[in-house]
Amino acid sequence: MPTVNTSIRMDKELFSRVKEEAIFNGVSLNAFIVELLSEKIQDEEDYHDAMTVLREHNKSISREEMLKTYA
């Protein structure tokens, strides 16, 4: 898959934390950031899909009901 180069700005504290986590996980900084972004996008897509299903069925349940049913 073709790749593109980009740059991001973040404060030094956040950069340090991200770098430490990448080292801890034994991956490059680039691989760690790409994985984080991929996971975040997947989470957002899952959320949007769930909201679409709820709207289509016009049904909502409380958090407590959801935890009882699905936890």
NUTITOR-108772 format. One record per residue: residue in one letter; x, y, z of N, C-alpha, C, O in turn. Coordinates in steps of 0.1 Angstrom, whole numbers, plus 5000, padded with zeros to 4 digits. Layout:
BEGIN
AXYZXYZXYZXYZ...
This chain:
BEGIN
M500849885000500050005000500950125000501850135008P500650224991501450344991501350425004500350425011T502450485008502450565020502650715017503150745006V502350805026502550945025503350995037503150935048N504051095035504751155047503951275052503351345044T503951285065503251405071503951445083504851375088S503651555089504151595101503051635111502051685106I503351615123502351665133503051745144504251725146R502351825151502951905161502251855174501051845175M503151845185502651805198503551865208504751895205D503051885220503951935230504951835234504751715232K506051885240507151795243506751685253507251575252E505951715263505451615272504751495266505051385268L503851525257503051425250504051345241503951225240F504951415234505951345225506751245234506951135229S507151285245507951205254507151085258507750965258R505951095262505050985266504850885254504950765256V504650945242504350855231505650775228505650655225K506750845228508050775225508350665235508850565232E508150695248508350595259507450475257507850365258E506150495253505250385250505750305238505650175238A506150365228506650295216507850205220507950095216I508750265227509950185232509550075240509949955238F508650095250508149985259507449875251507649755254N506749915240506149815231507049755221506649665213G508249805220509249745211508949775196509249695187V508349895194508049925180508550065177508850145186S508650105165509150235161508050335165506950305167L508550465166507550575169506550585158505350595161N506950565146505950575135504950465136503750485134A505450335138504450225139503550245150502350215149F503950295161503150315173502050425170500850405173I502450535164501450635161500450595151499250615152V500950525140500050475130498950375136497850385133E499450285145498550195152497550265160496350235160L497950365168497050445176495950515167494750515171L496350575156495450635147494450535141493250565140S494950415137494150315132493050265142491950255138E493550245154492550205165491550315167490350275169K491950435168490950545170489950555159488750575162I490450545147489450555135488450435136487350455133Q488950315139488150195140487050215151485850185149D487450275163486550305173485450405169484350385172E485850505162484950605157483950545147482750575148E484450465138483550395128482650305135481450295132D483050225145482150135153481150225160479950175160Y481450335166480550425172479450475162478250465165H479950515151478950565141478050455136476850475134D478550335134477750225130476650195141475550165137A477050195153476150165164475050265165473850235167M475450395163474450505164473450495152472250515154T473950455140473050435129472050325132470850335129V472550215137471650095141470550145151469450115149L471050215161470050265171469050355165467850345168R469450445156468550535150467550465141466350495141E468050365134467150285125466150205132464950195128H466450165144465550085152464750175162463850125169N465150305162464450395170464350355185463250365191K465350285190465350235203466650275210467750265205S466450315223467650335231467450275244466350255249I468550245250468550185264469450255273470450325268S469250245285470150315295471450245296471550125292R472450315301473750255303473650135312474250025309E472850145322472650035332472049905325472449795327E471049935316470449815309471449755299471549635298M472249835293473249785284474249705291474649595287L474749745303475749675310475149535315475849435315K473849535319473249415324473149315312473349195314T472749365301472549285289473849235282473949115279Y474849325281475949295273477249275280478249235274A477349305293478549295300478849155306479849135312
